[in-house]
Amino acid sequence: MRAEIDKMNTQIESLTSIIKVLQNAVFEKEQGCVRNADIGEENDLEPPSGKASCTAHQSTPGDDPNIGILCKLAVATKENIVASGKVYYDCGPDSLLHGIPLGKGNLRVSVLIPIQPDVEVPIPTEEVQTVLDAQGVHIAWPASLVLYETKVQ
């Protein structure tokens, strides 16, 4: 019985690893992302500019930087929820997002579901002015206005 449990645990670990690889591949495909680590000096590829461009800097050890954590995004106050989204931890304050430093106290986020689509985002860019504009792209958002969702399992 114990051997069967050990075998199943090994299979679960293997499947979990495969799932993470697939999630990363899907994320990169959806974002059109080419990470600097994947480019190499001998390769002529350059990271895409514009939407989804961020110079990677892993700031949270142990977190997979390419897998976002579900969150709620607020504007002005924590009570003013404007979107559901994901927050990512691969960018530090000196990392570039759309060619602009992310900045101290900001996080890289993406809007999944706009709740108040016409509200201006806290850190607008040329491409992104409103919550609706931010849907599906990565933008800077003040960390104090990112509210984490908790999952009960």
Secondary structure, DSSP 4 states (H G I P E B T S, - for coil): -HHHHHHHHHHHHHHHHHHHHHHHHHHHHHHT---HHHH-TT----PPPSTT-B-----STTS-TTS-EEEEEESSSTT-EEEEEEEE-S--TTSEETTEE--TTEEEEEEEEESSTTSBPSS--SS--BTTTTBTSEEEEEGGGEEE-----
